[in-house]
Amino acid sequence: LRPVLFDDRDQVVEASAVRLAQHYLSHGFGAEAQFWLSRIAVPLDDLEALAGLIAGDGSTPYHDVMDTTACSDEEFLLRFLGGAVAPPGTPDEINRLQRGFASLPAALQDLFGPDLARRLASHGHLAAARNIRDALPRAGRLARATLVALDLEIGVDIDAEQARQTLDMALRDDGASPAPAMAQALALD
């Protein structure tokens, strides 16, 4: 896509910039997508909101919607994660979130899955949270320690000794987030 990003006058070809941004989004690169979306003249609110959600900066929130029945399952999921729709209350809404999650590319499942499972569990939807958690290893890119930590957070019954060993390895090997891993390891004692 990069060779067709600029025309013969060195101006950005907007259609190519949008395609490149969409490509970045599908692989979980929100900041890169934000860069290319900022180069087009007419803002694309939904893509910018998705890029902000993926980048984790909340720079462009989703607009609130009153009626979510017109939203696709994927859009409903992203609007829920972006805070634009109320927490799910009906079984149909919970099913829509799960279907939306299942249709995401693997990179986005890895990115959004743990947060979605936590949020569903916090609203009392433990079976749906467990379904999301159980789908995460299929993408194969989340560390075992991350999954064990998620299990502990959402209340999944796991073997305490195995969890302790996994968290000990995470404390030894993963310097990215030692405080939560240590807190969860201490909670097992």
Residue, then its C-alpha position, 0 to 999 in steps of 0.5 A: l500500500r505504501p507505494v500508492l500513498f502519494d501522488d505525483r505531487d507528493q500529496v497523500v492519496e486519501a483512499s490509500a491512506v484509509r486502506l493502510a489505516q484499516h490494515y493497521l487496525s486489523h493487526g492492532f496498530g492503533a497509533e499507526a492508524q491514527f497517524w494515517l487517518s490524521r492525514i486525510a481531509v474529511p475525518l472518519d469518526d468511527l475509524e478514528a474512534l477504533a484507532g483510539l480504542i486500540a491505541g488505548d489513549g481514548s483520544t477519540p471516543y465513540h459517539d453515544v447511540m440510543d438504539t443499538t439494534a442497527c449496529s452490527d455485532e462487531e460495532f456493538l462490541l466496539r461501542f461497548l468497549g469504547g463506553a458508548v453503550a450501556p453495559p449489557g443487560t439482556p441475554d441477546e446483548i451478551n450474545r451479540l458481544q460474544r459474536g462480535f468478539a468471535s468475528l474479530p481478527a486474532a490480534l484484536q481478540d488478544l487486545f480486547g479479550p481480557d478487558l471484555a472478560r473482566r467487564l462482563a464478569s464485573h457486571g455479573h455475566l460470568a459464563a460470558a466472561r468465561n467464554i471470552r477467556d476460553a477463546l483467548p488461547r486459540a489465538g495463541r499469542l497471550a502469555r500463560a501468565t496473562l491467562v492465569a491472572l485473568d482466571l484469578e480476576i474473573g473467578v475461574d477455579i484453577d489449581a492454586e499450585q499451578a497458578r502459583q508456578t505460572l505467576d512465579m515465572a511471570l514475576r521472574d521473566d516478565g518485567a512489564s507488569p510485575a505489581p499485578a502478578m505479585a499481588q495475585a501471587l500473594a493472594l494465593d498464599 
